[in-house]
Amino acid sequence: MPDMPIELIFGNYMAWKYDDSTWIISFMDGTEYIYLLEGDEYALLTDTGYGINNLRAFAEKLTDRKILVANTHYHPDHSAGNGEWEEVMVAEGWMTDAPSVEREGAGPYDLSSYPHPDYKKIIVHDGDVIDLGGRRITIWEAYPAHCNSSLFFIDEDHRLALTGDEFEAAQTMMYDNSCNPDAPYDVRERIDNMKANAARLRCVCDDDWKLLPNHNGTPIAPSYLDEYMELADAIDAGAARIEDRLNHRFVEMDPKAPELCRVRHGHCSIFIKKAEVMKIYGSKAGEAQHG
């Protein structure tokens, strides 16, 4: 079978409406999502994908509003297409994750070839509000867990929480993927942050809300947040199931794959370096026994 053209994987966009003013754009063989939230005056596009096949032209066919652009986080499948726009909103932590996007060979694109290779990065912070006109989106900064640059986008009127790659159906990547040798990574802190992020979201997202993640199924139920908190506790108690078989074709392509495992509890799981998770696996159970 001939190799599939990269455009069919990284830039074959399809869109449908979640509601009358919320578009879901899929690509990556249908496993990754970008969201377009329409207000009365503006529309907000969260993420720009790999920058293949002119996402801007595709998005501008979906809405007649001026499009504002933000990144859920600064990874290549979410922000490599930023140069299609004049400016993009990003988290302050984008610089830590920058090598994942900007290093040579990071993806199937040439960043210098975009219309705006020197686009302006607008740093946004926790509590900032994007007013789209009749629709206000509140930005929350995530504690570093999946990465160092994640933002949550909270849409109270529509009862939607855009969670980026921090929370997905089935799994979240929790190993360092910044490609930055100076990036901080402490497995204890990352698991605690995953739990803290889930707890903060759950305080707002009751069962009438929906989570809009960036991969592997959307929308998903807020009860996934409960399960990620339970997973963190199960790791500490030594009760989570550790699987050496990853069962995920894209993750299995990662050069780090031989070092990874899947840690599962209930309906959710994480991918993480096995040597790292074993540093804390069962740690609090041991504290209880000797406390």
C-alpha positions in Angstrom: 0.0 0.0 0.0 1.5 3.4 -0.9 2.2 5.9 1.8 -0.7 8.2 2.6 -0.1 11.8 1.7 0.5 13.9 4.8 -2.3 16.3 3.8 -4.8 13.4 4.3 -3.6 12.9 7.9 -2.6 16.3 9.1 -4.7 18.6 7.0 -7.9 16.9 5.9 -10.4 19.0 7.8 -14.0 18.2 8.5 -16.4 20.3 10.6 -19.8 19.9 12.2 -21.8 21.9 14.7 -22.0 21.0 18.4 -24.7 23.7 18.7 -25.8 26.6 16.6 -22.7 28.7 17.4 -20.0 26.0 18.2 -18.1 24.2 15.5 -16.0 21.1 15.9 -13.2 20.8 13.3 -11.5 17.4 13.1 -8.3 16.2 11.5 -5.5 13.7 12.2 -7.7 10.9 10.8 -10.6 12.1 12.9 -8.7 11.8 16.2 -8.0 15.5 16.9 -10.2 18.5 17.2 -10.1 22.3 16.9 -13.0 24.4 18.1 -14.6 27.5 16.6 -16.8 29.4 19.1 -19.0 32.1 17.6 -20.3 35.2 19.3 -22.2 38.1 17.9 -19.1 40.0 16.9 -16.1 37.6 16.9 -15.3 33.9 16.7 -12.6 32.2 18.7 -10.5 29.4 17.1 -8.7 27.3 19.7 -5.6 25.8 18.1 -4.2 25.9 14.6 -3.1 22.3 14.0 -0.1 21.3 12.0 -0.6 24.1 9.6 -1.3 21.9 6.6 -3.8 22.7 3.8 -4.7 26.2 4.9 -6.8 25.9 8.1 -7.5 29.7 8.0 -9.3 29.4 4.7 -11.3 26.5 6.0 -12.3 28.2 9.2 -13.3 31.4 7.4 -15.8 29.5 5.4 -17.6 28.4 8.6 -18.2 31.9 10.0 -18.6 35.5 8.9 -17.2 36.8 12.2 -13.7 38.0 12.6 -11.7 35.1 13.9 -9.5 35.5 17.1 -7.0 32.7 17.6 -5.7 31.0 20.8 -3.6 27.9 21.6 -4.8 25.4 24.2 -1.1 24.7 24.5 2.2 25.1 22.6 2.7 21.7 20.9 3.1 21.1 17.2 -0.3 19.5 16.5 -2.0 22.5 18.2 0.1 25.6 17.3 2.3 24.9 14.3 -0.2 26.6 12.1 -0.1 29.9 14.1 1.7 31.6 11.3 -1.4 31.6 9.2 -2.6 34.5 11.5 -1.2 37.9 12.5 -1.5 37.2 16.2 -2.3 34.3 18.5 -3.1 34.1 22.3 -0.8 31.8 24.2 0.0 30.9 27.8 3.1 32.3 29.4 4.6 28.8 29.5 4.8 28.7 25.7 8.5 29.3 25.8 9.2 26.2 27.8 7.4 24.0 25.2 8.7 26.0 22.2 11.3 23.4 21.1 8.5 20.9 20.5 7.1 23.2 17.8 10.1 25.2 16.5 13.0 22.7 16.5 14.1 21.3 13.1 12.2 18.2 12.2 9.4 18.8 14.7 6.7 18.3 12.1 5.7 18.1 8.4 5.8 21.9 7.9 8.1 24.8 7.2 7.3 27.5 9.7 9.0 30.2 7.7 6.7 29.6 4.7 3.6 30.8 6.4 2.1 34.2 5.6 3.0 35.5 9.1 6.1 33.6 10.3 6.7 36.4 12.9 3.1 36.5 14.1 2.5 38.3 17.5 2.1 36.2 20.6 -0.3 37.7 23.0 0.3 36.3 26.5 -3.0 35.6 28.4 -3.4 34.8 32.1 -5.7 33.1 34.5 -9.0 35.0 34.7 -8.7 36.9 31.4 -12.0 37.1 29.5 -12.4 36.9 25.7 -15.6 38.8 24.9 -17.0 37.5 21.6 -20.1 39.6 21.8 -22.9 37.9 23.7 -20.5 35.1 24.6 -17.7 35.4 27.1 -14.9 32.9 27.4 -12.9 32.8 30.6 -9.3 31.6 30.5 -7.9 29.4 33.2 -4.2 28.5 33.3 -3.6 24.8 34.0 -1.1 23.6 36.5 1.7 21.9 34.5 0.6 18.3 33.9 0.4 17.2 30.3 2.7 20.1 29.4 3.9 23.5 30.6 1.6 25.8 28.5 -1.9 24.6 28.8 -5.0 26.8 29.0 -8.6 25.9 29.8 -11.4 27.9 28.1 -14.5 28.1 30.2 -17.8 29.0 28.5 -20.4 29.3 31.3 -23.3 30.4 29.0 -22.9 27.2 26.9 -21.7 25.1 29.8 -18.6 24.0 28.0 -15.1 23.5 29.2 -12.3 23.2 26.6 -9.6 21.0 28.2 -6.9 20.8 25.5 -4.8 17.7 26.0 -5.0 17.7 29.8 -8.1 15.6 29.9 -9.4 13.2 27.2 -11.6 10.2 26.9 -9.5 7.1 27.7 -6.0 8.6 28.1 -3.7 11.6 28.6 0.0 11.9 27.8 1.8 12.6 31.1 5.5 12.2 30.0 7.6 15.2 29.2 7.1 16.1 25.5 8.5 19.6 25.5 11.7 18.6 23.6 13.4 21.0 26.0 16.2 19.6 28.1 15.8 22.4 30.5 12.1 22.0 31.1 11.2 21.1 34.7 9.6 17.7 35.2 8.8 16.1 38.5 6.5 13.1 38.4 5.1 13.7 41.9 4.2 17.3 40.9 2.7 16.3 37.6 0.4 13.7 39.0 -0.6 16.2 41.8 -1.3 18.9 39.2 -3.4 16.5 37.1 -5.6 16.0 40.2 -5.7 19.7 41.1 -6.7 20.6 37.5 -9.5 18.1 37.5 -10.7 19.2 40.9 -10.8 22.9 39.9 -12.7 22.1 36.7 -15.2 19.8 38.6 -16.1 22.7 40.9 -17.6 24.5 38.0 -18.5 21.6 35.6 -21.5 19.9 37.0 -23.2 17.0 35.2 -25.0 19.4 32.8 -21.7 20.6 31.3 -19.7 19.0 28.6 -15.9 18.8 28.3 -14.4 19.4 24.8 -11.0 17.8 24.7 -8.6 17.9 21.7 -8.3 14.1 21.0 -10.1 10.8 20.9 -13.7 11.6 21.2 -15.7 14.8 21.9 -17.8 15.9 23.8 -17.2 13.9 26.9 -18.9 13.8 30.3 -17.5 15.8 33.3 -17.5 12.5 35.3 -14.2 11.9 33.5 -12.7 14.5 35.9 -13.7 12.3 38.8 -12.0 9.4 37.3 -8.8 11.2 36.7 -8.8 12.2 40.3 -9.4 8.6 41.3 -6.5 7.6 39.0 -4.1 9.9 40.8 -5.2 8.4 44.1 -4.9 4.8 42.7 -1.3 5.5 41.6 -0.5 6.7 45.1 -2.1 3.7 46.6 -0.4 1.2 44.3 -3.8 0.2 43.0 -3.7 1.4 39.4 -3.1 -1.1 36.6 0.2 -0.7 34.7 0.2 -2.0 31.2 3.4 -2.3 29.0 1.3 -2.6 25.9 0.3 0.9 24.7 -2.5 0.1 22.2 -2.3 3.5 20.5 -0.9 3.7 17.0 0.2 7.4 17.2 1.9 7.0 20.7 3.6 3.9 19.5 5.3 6.0 16.8 6.9 8.2 19.5 10.6 7.6 19.9 10.0 7.5 23.7 7.5 4.6 23.2 9.9 1.8 24.5 10.1 3.7 27.8 6.4 4.3 28.2 3.6 2.4 29.9 -0.2 2.9 30.2 -1.4 3.4 33.7 -5.1 2.6 34.0 -7.9 2.9 36.6 -11.6 2.9 35.8 -12.3 4.4 32.4 -9.3 6.6 32.1 -5.5 6.2 31.8 -2.3 8.0 31.2 0.8 7.4 29.2 3.9 8.0 31.2 7.5 6.8 31.5 7.4 3.6 33.5 10.6 4.4 35.4 9.0 7.8 36.4 5.7 6.5 37.6 7.3 3.7 39.7 9.0 6.5 41.8 5.6 7.3 43.3 3.6 4.2 42.7 2.2 3.0 46.0 4.1 5.8 47.9 1.1 7.0 50.0 0.1 3.4 50.7 3.6 3.0 52.2 3.2 6.2 54.2 0.0 4.9 55.6 1.6 1.6 56.7 4.4 3.4 58.4 2.6 6.5 59.6 
